[in-house]
Amino acid sequence: MPRIKTMLAEGKVVRVFGTGQLISPKLIEIVGEHGEFDALWLDQEHAGLTMKEIEWATMAARSYGMDHFVRLPPTDYASVMRPLEAGAGGLMLSMVRSPAEVEQAVRWAKFHPRGERGVNGGNRDGRYGLVPLAEYTARANAETFLGVQVETAGALETVAEIAKVPDVDLIFVGPSDLSQVLGCTGDFENPRCLEAIQHIARSAAAAWGSSTAPTIR
């Protein structure tokens, strides 16, 4: 099982290095050599990374045992599917506004019977055709990491339902946009921000059967 999913399932902290515009294989190698991070966050939402850049970055990360995922706005099927075929181990879905949007993105990312992703085992994620298709699709469905950022008014209002969407592995707070929505842009310690984050944490804990949720101070 991928490192992120395993560590989250065990309740461990995942140390993530994020990069976007300043991306190169050499940068990822430097991060890997220092050995302080478990995963690589590739920001396609704000940086507009190409598939080739994602391929190079995930290859470099993989050589150092780092997991990897791409943050993107799930606007269409191709935007969700292509980073996975380029070798990304998962996706962070940004700017979603409803459980329906999350469900659709999950279906784009997963193969039958969970989703409707088209089968192409000839790319990096299928080892260029070396993985039998039945094994390839089953493994991808089990191992692909999917996180959801809660940062819009709609997502905040429906976070309890979003957390219940099957195959969502992580609910992540987008603090900058969340503070903007709450009318206190950049004031992350504003009571409205702290209350919203607490609501998000409790909603996720309730949806995933946890008896406790972190207290935000």
N, C-alpha and C positions, 0 to 999 in steps of 0.2 A: 504494500500500500504506500502511496506517496507520503513523503515526510510531513507535509502540512496536515493532511487528513489524520495521520497517525498521531501527531503531537496534539492536535486539537481534541481528538477523541480521548487522549490521556490527560487532558486538562493542563497541558504544558504551554508555556509562553513560546510563541514562534517569533524569532528574530528575522526581520525582513529588511532587505536593502532595496530602496526604490530609486529608479532612474527613468528618465524620459529623453529630453533633448541631448543630454550629455551621455550618449550611449556609444560604447565600442566594446568589442571582445576583450581588448586589453584592460579596460576599466573593470569588467566582470572578473577577469583573471586576478587583478589586484585585490578585489573584494574577497575572492575565493582563497587567495594565498593567506590573507589575514585570518580567515577561519572563524569570523565572529558572527556569521549570518547563516540562517537555515534556508532562506528562500530569497528569490529575486522577484521584485515587483516591477513590471514593465508598463509604463504609463502611455498607452496608446490614445487615451482620451484627450490628453492635453498636448502630447508631442507628435501625434500622427505618425507613429512608427510604421515602417514598411514591413512586409512579410519577410524580406531578406534580413532586415535588422533583427527581427524577432528570432529568426532561425539562428543567426550568429550568436545572439545573446544567450539563447537557451542551450546551444551547444557548449558555450563556454561555462555556463552555470552547471550543466550536467557533469562536466569533467571534474568539478570540485564537489560534487555531491549535493549541490544546492537545488532545491525544488524551485519552481517558477510559475508565475501566472501573469496574465495581461489584464490591465484595467481598461475597459472600453464601455462606451454607451451602446447597449444592445439594440441598435436601430433596425437591423435586418438580419436575415439568415446568414448571408455571406460574412458580415462583420463578426458574427459569433463563431462560425465554423472555421474560417481561414487561419486564425491564430492557433487553433488546436492542430490543424494539419501541418502548420509550420513547426510544431514541436512543443508548444506551450503546454504545461501540465494542468492548467486551469485558467479560469477567468474571474475577474472581479467586475460585477455588473454595476455601473454607475448611473446616476440620474434616473433610476426607475421610479415610477409613480404609483404603481398598483400591484397587487398580487397577480393580476392577469398578465401584466408585462413580465413579471418574474417567471411565471409559468411558461410563457411563450419562449423566453430566452433559454430556460432549462430544456425545453423540447428541441430547440435548435442545436443545443450542445450535446444532447444524448441521442443514442441510436434506439431503434425499436427494441423492446416494446415500450420503453419510457418516452422516447422522443421520435423525432422525424428527421434526424440528421442523415444526409446521404452518405453511402459507404464508398470510401476511396482509400484502400489500404496501401496505396503506392507511394505515400508521402512519408515524412519523417516519423510521424506518430505510429505508422504501421510497419516501420523498419523497411520501407521501400518494397513492400510486397512479401516480406519473409514471414510475417505473422499470418496464420490462417484467418480468414475473414471472421469466422464465428468467434475465435479467440480474441481477435482484435476488437470487435464491437463489444463483447462482454467485458473485456478488460477496461476499455475506455469508459463504459458506463459505470463501472465500479470505482475507477481511480481518478477520473477528471474532477478537479476541485472547482467548486462554484461558490463564490462569495457575493453578497449583495450589500451595496452601500445604501444606508438610510440617510438621505440628505435633502429630500424634497418634502414639501408639505404633504403630498399624497402618500409618500412612503412612511412618514412619521405617523400619519393618521391610521394607516393600515398595517403597521409593522407586525402586529400579532398574527395577522393572516399571512403576511409575507414569510414569516418564520416557519409557518406550517407547510409551505410549499415543499413537496418531497424533493430531496437531493440538493437542497440548499445547505451548504456546510458551514457557512459563517455569515453572521450579520455584523457589518462594519459601519461605524459611525463616520460620516463625512463631516467633520466639525466646521469647516469653513462655510460650506454652503448651508449647513444646518443653522449656524448662527445667523446667516443672512436671512433665511426664511423666518427665523424667530424675531427678527428686528433688532439684533444686537451684533452686527457684523464684527467678527474678530474678537469679541469679548467672550472667550470660551469659558470663563468662570462665572459668567452671568447666571443667576438662578434659573432663568428660563432654559439656558443650555444644559445646565446640570440636571434639571428636572426631566428634560427631554431624553438625555442620555440614560438616566435611571429608568425611564419608561421603556426605552429600547431594550436595555439589559434585562429587565424583568419580563418583557414580552417574549424575548428569545428564550430565557430560562424556562418559562411556562410552556412554551411550544415544544421544547426539547426534553421536557420531563426533569429538569434540574430543580432541586429543592431550594437552591440558593441562587441569588444573583448578586453581582458585585455592588457594593455601596459606593456611590460617586460623591466625593467630597471636594 
